[in-house]
Amino acid sequence: MGAAQHGTLFDSLGTAEALLRFADASTIRREAIPALTAAGLTVGRTVVAGQVCILARLRTGMELERVVTDLGATTRDLRRALATRPEWADAVRHAIDGAATALAAIEAAAGEYSSVLAAGGWLHDPVVLAAKQAQLPGLRTTSLDEAGAAG
């Protein structure tokens, strides 16, 4: 999908949620790393020379799965019908709000992102997609399977 580029934020929203922010290693201040790890994020080199990736792992997808189960949406048609239910929109907003702290920590360490790309099964839900687009202005998606990484 082309996400592993300096300045890019990649949001993988499937079974869980992973936020990956790619940056030139020289732009990440060494003193920022303890704050990131204290917030539960990881920082590591990538296969691109001189580049690092800040990774936040979240339980968003699992939270959404629990809610659809609680709402009795056991089939694909019932899940599609959730788009009209206000309690689904509220649950989605609550679940994705969990990314706010991680996004703030990433931005504090690496600066603003220049592009944001997203992939994952939950983005097929129109309510989830709209909420993520509101949270991450300029978000672009793809129809590629396993656009981030498989495994």
Stockholm file with secondary structure:
# STOCKHOLM 1.0

chainA/1-151         MGAAQHGTLFDSLGTAEALLRFADASTIRREAIPALTAAGLTVGRTVVAGQVCILARLRTGMELERVVTDLGATTRDLRRALATRPEWADAVRHAIDGAATALAAIEAAAGEYSSVLAAGGWLHDPVVLAAKQAQLPGLRTTSLDEAGAAG
#=GR chainA/1-151 SS CCCCSTTEEEEECSSSEEEEEEEEGGGSCTTHHHHHHHTTCEEEECSSTTEEEEEEEECHHHHHHHHHHHTTCCSHHHHHHGGGCHHHHHHHHHHHHTHHHHHHHHHHHHCCCSEEEEESGGGGSHHHHHHHHHHSTTCEECCCTTSSCCC
#=GC SS_cons         CCCCSTTEEEEECSSSEEEEEEEEGGGSCTTHHHHHHHTTCEEEECSSTTEEEEEEEECHHHHHHHHHHHTTCCSHHHHHHGGGCHHHHHHHHHHHHTHHHHHHHHHHHHCCCSEEEEESGGGGSHHHHHHHHHHSTTCEECCCTTSSCCC
//
